[in-house]
Each structure stands twice: as structure tokens, then as C-alpha cells.
Amino acid sequence: MTDLIGLDRRLLGLLALALGVLAVVVLRRWPRLAFGVYLAVLAFVPVWAGTTVRVFLEPQVLVGLVVLATVLPGAGRWAVRPIAADVLLALFVLASLAPLAAGRATLSSVFVVLVQWLGAFLVGRLLPGRAGYEWCLRAVALVFTVVAALAVAEYLTGFNPFVLLPGAADQYAVWGPIQERGGVARAEGAFGHSIALGAALSMAVPMTLASSFRLGVRLGMVLLMVAGVVVTFSRIGLVCTVLGIVLSVLVLAEVPSRLRLLLAGSVAVVGVAVLPLVTRVFTAAGDEASNSAAYRGDLLDLVGDMRALGLSSVFHRSVTGDVWFGSFRSIDSALLLQGLTYGWVSLVAVLLLLALATAAVLTRRATAPTVALVAQLPALATVALITQYSTMVFLVGGLAVCAHAVRRSETAAPPAGSAAPAGLAVPTPWG
């Protein structure tokens, strides 16, 4: 019986390998399909539906590795010419990996940086060179319009179909249960958490506004995304959505005056319409907001416990395997958790990247992915990188760096025979 089980596992392994090779061959031929599949898995497959190969691979991470195998061999020098943001990203990765040699890092923390985060960044950094930057923006807009529509449907029906999907029991136990706020079920979609869904939708808003769809279509998509964020009842999702819209209106040349006026009026009407619902839910939640804010304030006491490289001096693991930093098991701040897990050198690299993005926005040179990242600053300070939200942050970061790198390449005459494909053309101004 044991021999039969071993044989079955080997056969399944060989079948998975064959399917992976076939996927690489197919997706390499059609890079737009590759990006579409990656986005679809990110948006519609919950994290618990992954698989364990030494470490647990979330579905979008696994598909991301396949997509990278299709794009890395033929990215082209014009597409990978490094800029300052690439250098800072490399510093971030090196600073996060170096502590492993000194025993100040865990294999899981290294895996997150090297495979999950860097993989998503490289998909956004390299794949638009073959699929077309503008096409990628349209794909993001379409996929997250569907995500928003499903979120609204989930709120109206009280039914989330994604919780029916099977997967790892331990992951499902964490992300499967539906949250409530003030006695009202919060929309989560396939993201396993209402905050992750709200923040991911808010990131899609600037890219939708900058896409090449007709003005009316863009407006309808964004309003649906706003509605999707509303039914997550996530304060940080609402804040980031409003900030993303405001920055897009002020900075992006792809948002013409007519769309700005229509957007301002429509969002104001939607805001007035949903204000009673949002107020009622948050009022029913009682002291939840103030308690949450007080907890995040207490987390700042951990800043002094960061090391230059590697895990904080107050890191410890309980006998049950739970990770603690001092007296805190949950660190609801991506930036703070970055410093506590990987050291303040890694955190400084992240802060410099965010400073570059903010400078591009302030000087009105930013592209839509850059605006989307800057609008996430409140979330990065108060929310951990959970489920697909972590992948979304680094994917959009890669798109932002790609846009800046191509703009840089367009200012100089390309070497003979290395001109970018026509599909790469993007709206101006670059930033």
C-alpha cells in the first residue's frame, strides 16, 4: 500500500511538472494571456487553495513563478535597464536576505521576500515589455471591476462563493471565516479579509482612471470599485480610495478635465448615498475604531527594538509555533513589521522607494501605478501585508518602475535592433 501511495505521488508530481512546462510554452507565446491568467488567479483564487512544496505556495505565487519562466529569457535589454528604484529594490532584497547567514532570519521570511514579493515585482517590472503597458492597465481595470461587482453582490446576497473552495485546512481556518462589523457581514471576495479586498480595489482605481477606455466606461468602473470598497466597511480602504482619486485628478494627465468633473460629482453623490449605511455600521461597532487606534499606537514602542539586519531582539516563537514580538503577536503595520523582521536597513530601503514615488507625485511626474502606491501610504503604516494584498503591492510597484524605466529609455535613441515593441507605448507625461 505504501509503495502504491508513493507511486501515486510520483505520478502526480510528473503530471504537475508536465503541465507546468506546457503552461510555460503556451504563456510564452501569448504574454497578454500570461498577465491575464496571473491577475485572474490573484483576484479570484483564495490563498488557502495553494499547495505545499517544502513551504506553502499561495496560488498567485505559484502562477507567478510560471509566468516569470515565460518572460525572463526574452525580456530584452531595453526592458530591464536599471533605474534608481531598481537599485533600491536590490538593496531591500539583499538587506532582507543577508541576516540568514547570521541566524537572524527564518527560512519562511526569506521565502516571502525572494519568491513572493520579488516574484510579484518582477512580473510587473518585466511582463509589460512583452504584453504592453497600456494593455496591462486595461487588464487591471477589467479584472478589478469584476472583483468589485462580486463584492457588491456578496453584500447584497450575504453569500461568498469563494469560501466553498477547498484548500489547506490551517490556511482556511485563518482566512475562511467571514468578518463582521457592527453586526453586518463585510465583503471579502477571494481575498480572505475585508481590509485586503478594500486596499486591493483602492489600488486599481488610479490605474483604471489612466486606462484607455472611454471616459464613461472608466467612470462606471471606478464608481463600481468605490461601491466595492464601501461594502468591505474598511476604514483604511475608504481612505486610500479617496486619496487615490484625489491624487489621480491632480496628477494624471490621462484624466481629462471632463472626467475630473464627472468623477468629482459622481463620487460626491455616491458618498452622500452611502454615508447613512457607513455611519450606522461604524456606530454599531462601538469602540472598535478607538481601540484599534490605541493598539497601533502601542506598537510604536517596538521601534527601538529593531536591529540593523534581521529579526528584532524581542522576537520569540512560542511552543505552539506562534511568532511574537515582545508582547505583541499581531503587528498591524507593514512598515513596522518589515523593520522588526528584516531590520531597519531593509526598512530604510523601502522608505526611500516610497519617498521617490511621493516625489514623483508631488512634482506631477507620476504614472498611475506610482499614484496607486503613494495612495497606499496610510495602509502600509496601519495594515500588514496579508493574503493577495501583499502580491498586489509588489505587482503595482513593478508596474510603476517599469513605466519610469521605459520613459527613461524613450528619452534616448534605442540601440540598433533593440527598439521596444509597439505595444509598449504609454500615455504621457511619464513620471
Protein Blocks (a to p, Z undefined) as FASTA:
>chain_A
ZZmmmmmmmmmmmmmmmmmmmmmmmmmmmmmlmmmmmmmmmmmmcfklmccehiacdfkl
mmmmmmmmmmmmmnojklmoccfklmmmmmmmmmmmmmmmnopacfklmmmmmmmmmmmm
mmmmmmmmmnopklmmmmmmmmmmmmmmmmmmmmmnopafklmpgcdfklmmmmmpccde
ehiacdekjnopaklmmmmmmmmmmmmmmmmbdfklmmmmmmmmmmmmmmnopaklmmmm
mmmmmmmmmmmmklcfklmmmmmmmmmmmmmmmmmmmmmmmmmnommmmmmmmmmmmmmm
mmmmpcfbdcdfkbccdfkopacehjbfbdcbfklmmmmmnojklmmmmmmmmmmmmmmm
mnopacfklmmmmmmmmmmmmpccehjllmmmmmmmmmmmmmmmmmmmmmpccdehiacc
fklpccdddZZ
